[in-house]
């Protein structure tokens, strides 16, 4: 549904411009079951070329590694995924579950990402896996994956210019900046003007569990529907592009040690942070302190 929100160009225009033929997708294709099976058989055998394999959702290996919790025509779906990945020139994991395991990664379903199990490289296909092009799995992290990133990655592949990937195999043009860096609440964060409740303009990092200064993602660079993001409408960043999403602790609470967040902005030392934020809060200008929007 996120991909269908792409505009300028829209999805159909993208496919036409890039000369991409969708062989099959559970929501976008209208082929009958028999036709779908024929396509899959041709892909697995190598009779039909498979340039890009996009996988949505985690690979389910439970119970006990059999994969029988998630089947296709009575057989583990993971076996079909492995067969298709072996034939593909590029493999793209669309969303955090497909990238790192996501929901179910710690449960009995034994969910895993295509080439990562949370923070650990390996996942379903293994640490050394490379597609026919030589590229590893490309992880478009996010819950959901941002349509601009998906379209951008497909465009790069079609042009033969695969973008540089970070340590967790996310494309750097979209995952090379912290969510915080494009946040409209940055100045409040710098002066430690923070909120303990929703509906105001201040920073949500100190009390409301915002992951913006901690995680890398496109949400404040490529705005949703071209106009907004979670933090712009007063909702904390949940860190959905991180390999350990969803975290086991509450979304709307900041874990702290004596009032100081346990997880500090990337690259910041705790002692420096405590001293700096104390001085910054004391120096906050009145226009930030008098930020209230309620009547």
C-alpha positions in Angstrom: 0.0 0.0 0.0 3.0 2.3 0.6 4.3 1.7 -2.9 0.9 2.6 -4.4 1.3 6.1 -2.8 4.3 6.8 -5.1 3.7 9.9 -7.3 5.8 12.1 -9.6 6.0 9.5 -11.1 3.4 7.1 -9.9 3.9 3.3 -9.8 2.5 2.6 -13.3 4.6 5.4 -14.8 7.7 4.0 -13.0 7.2 0.5 -14.4 6.7 1.9 -17.9 9.7 4.3 -17.7 12.0 1.7 -16.4 10.7 -1.1 -18.6 10.0 -3.3 -15.7 7.5 -6.1 -16.1 5.9 -7.3 -12.9 5.8 -11.1 -13.3 3.7 -11.6 -10.2 2.7 -9.8 -7.0 0.0 -11.0 -4.6 -1.8 -7.6 -4.6 -0.9 -6.2 -8.0 -1.4 -9.2 -10.2 -4.7 -10.5 -11.5 -3.4 -13.8 -12.8 -5.3 -17.0 -12.0 -3.6 -19.6 -9.7 -2.7 -21.9 -12.5 -1.0 -19.0 -14.4 0.9 -18.0 -11.3 2.2 -21.5 -10.8 3.4 -21.6 -14.4 5.3 -18.4 -13.8 6.9 -19.7 -10.6 7.9 -23.0 -12.3 9.6 -21.1 -15.1 11.4 -18.9 -12.7 12.7 -21.7 -10.5 13.9 -23.7 -13.5 15.6 -20.7 -15.0 13.5 -20.8 -18.2 12.2 -17.3 -17.3 14.8 -14.7 -16.3 14.3 -13.1 -12.9 16.1 -9.8 -12.7 14.7 -8.5 -9.4 13.2 -10.5 -6.6 11.3 -8.3 -4.0 10.5 -10.1 -0.8 7.9 -8.7 1.7 7.6 -10.1 5.2 10.0 -12.2 7.2 11.0 -15.7 6.3 9.3 -18.1 8.6 11.4 -21.1 9.7 9.3 -22.6 12.5 8.6 -25.0 14.0 12.1 -26.4 14.5 13.4 -25.1 11.2 10.9 -26.9 9.1 9.1 -23.7 7.8 5.7 -25.5 8.1 4.2 -22.5 9.9 4.1 -20.7 6.6 3.3 -22.9 3.6 2.5 -22.7 -0.1 0.6 -25.6 -1.6 1.6 -27.7 1.4 5.3 -26.9 1.2 7.4 -24.5 3.2 7.3 -21.1 1.6 10.9 -20.6 2.7 12.0 -23.2 0.1 10.3 -21.3 -2.7 12.0 -18.1 -1.5 15.4 -19.8 -1.5 14.8 -21.2 -5.0 13.8 -17.8 -6.4 16.7 -16.0 -4.7 19.1 -18.4 -6.3 17.9 -17.3 -9.8 17.6 -13.6 -9.2 20.1 -11.0 -10.4 19.1 -8.8 -7.5 17.3 -9.5 -4.2 15.5 -6.7 -2.4 14.1 -7.1 1.1 11.1 -4.7 1.3 10.4 -3.6 4.8 12.0 -4.3 8.2 10.5 -7.8 8.6 12.0 -8.9 5.3 15.3 -7.1 6.1 15.8 -8.2 9.7 13.0 -10.4 10.9 10.8 -7.9 12.6 7.7 -9.2 14.3 8.3 -12.8 15.3 12.0 -12.7 15.2 12.2 -13.8 18.9 9.1 -16.0 18.8 8.2 -19.6 18.0 7.6 -18.8 14.4 11.4 -18.4 14.1 11.2 -15.4 11.8 14.3 -14.0 10.2 15.3 -11.5 7.5 16.7 -12.4 4.1 20.3 -11.8 5.1 20.1 -10.6 8.7 18.7 -11.8 11.9 18.2 -8.5 13.7 21.7 -7.1 14.0 23.5 -10.3 13.0 24.4 -10.9 9.4 23.4 -14.3 8.1 19.6 -14.5 8.3 17.9 -16.9 5.9 20.2 -16.8 2.9 23.5 -16.7 4.9 26.3 -14.3 5.4 28.0 -15.0 2.1 25.0 -14.9 -0.2 25.2 -12.9 -3.3 22.7 -12.6 -6.1 23.6 -13.3 -9.7 24.8 -9.7 -10.1 27.2 -10.2 -7.2 25.2 -7.9 -5.0 24.1 -8.8 -1.4 20.5 -8.5 -0.4 19.4 -4.8 -0.5 17.5 -3.9 2.6 14.8 -1.3 2.3 14.1 -1.0 6.0 11.0 0.6 7.4 7.5 -0.3 8.7 6.3 0.3 6.1 9.1 0.8 3.5 8.9 4.3 2.1 7.6 4.3 -1.5 10.3 6.8 -2.6 13.0 4.4 -1.4 11.5 1.4 -3.1 11.1 3.3 -6.4 14.6 4.8 -6.1 16.2 1.4 -5.5 14.3 -0.1 -8.5 15.4 2.8 -10.6 19.0 2.4 -9.6 19.0 -1.3 -10.4 17.4 -0.7 -13.8 20.1 1.9 -14.6 22.8 -0.5 -13.4 23.9 2.0 -10.7 23.4 0.2 -7.4 23.7 2.7 -4.5 26.3 2.3 -1.8 25.0 0.3 1.2 25.6 0.8 4.9 26.7 -1.9 7.4 23.1 -3.3 7.5 22.8 -3.2 3.7 20.5 -0.2 3.5 21.0 2.2 0.6 22.9 5.2 1.9 21.2 7.9 -0.2 18.2 7.3 2.1 19.7 5.8 5.2 22.8 8.0 5.5 21.2 10.5 7.8 19.5 10.4 11.2 15.7 10.8 11.3 16.5 13.7 13.7 18.5 15.6 11.2 15.4 16.7 9.2 13.1 17.0 12.2 11.3 20.3 12.6 11.7 20.0 16.4 15.5 20.1 16.3 15.9 23.5 18.0 13.8 22.3 20.9 16.0 19.3 21.2 19.2 21.4 21.3 17.9 23.5 24.1 16.3 20.6 25.9 12.8 22.0 25.7 11.0 18.7 26.1 7.5 17.5 26.4 6.0 15.1 28.9 2.7 14.9 27.0 1.5 15.0 23.4 0.1 17.9 21.5 2.8 20.5 22.0 5.8 21.6 19.9 8.8 20.6 22.0 11.2 17.7 21.8 9.9 14.1 22.2 13.2 12.4 22.8 13.7 12.9 26.5 10.4 11.6 27.8 8.2 10.3 25.0 10.5 7.6 23.5 11.4 9.3 20.2 14.2 7.4 18.3 14.9 10.3 15.9 18.5 11.0 17.2 19.3 7.3 17.4 18.3 5.8 14.0 19.0 6.3 10.4 16.1 6.6 8.0 14.4 8.7 5.2 11.2 9.9 7.0 12.2 13.5 7.5 14.0 13.6 4.1 11.5 11.9 1.9 8.2 13.1 3.5 5.2 10.8 3.6 2.8 11.8 0.8 5.2 14.6 0.1 4.3 16.6 3.2 4.7 15.0 6.6 6.4 12.6 9.0 5.7 11.2 12.5 7.6 13.9 14.3 6.1 16.7 12.2 2.6 15.7 13.5 3.8 15.2 17.1 4.3 11.4 17.1 7.7 10.0 18.3 9.9 8.2 15.8 9.5 4.5 16.6 12.9 3.5 15.1 11.2 1.3 12.5 14.3 1.2 10.3 16.4 -0.4 13.0 17.3 -4.1 12.9 15.7 -4.8 16.3 12.3 -3.2 15.5 9.8 -3.7 17.1 11.6 -3.3 20.5 10.3 -5.0 23.6 10.1 -1.8 25.7 7.2 0.7 25.4 7.1 3.0 22.4 6.0 6.1 24.3 8.5 6.1 27.1 12.2 7.0 27.1 14.3 4.6 29.1 16.6 6.6 31.4 19.3 6.5 34.0 18.7 9.2 36.7 16.7 11.3 34.2 19.3 10.9 31.3 18.2 8.8 28.3 19.9 5.4 28.3 20.4 5.6 24.5 22.1 8.8 23.5 22.3 10.4 20.1 24.8 8.6 17.8 28.4 9.5 18.6 27.7 11.5 21.8 29.4 10.6 25.0 27.3 10.5 28.2 29.5 12.9 30.3 29.6 15.5 27.6 25.9 15.1 26.9 24.9 15.7 30.6 27.0 18.8 30.9 26.0 20.3 27.5 22.3 19.7 28.0 22.3 21.2 31.4 23.8 24.5 30.0 21.6 24.4 27.0 18.4 24.1 29.0 19.4 27.1 31.1 20.1 29.1 28.0 16.8 28.3 26.2 15.3 31.4 24.6 11.8 32.5 25.7 10.3 31.9 22.3 11.0 28.2 22.8 10.0 28.1 26.4 6.7 29.8 25.6 5.9 27.2 23.0 2.4 26.1 24.1 -0.1 25.6 21.4 -3.1 24.7 23.5 -5.8 27.3 24.4 
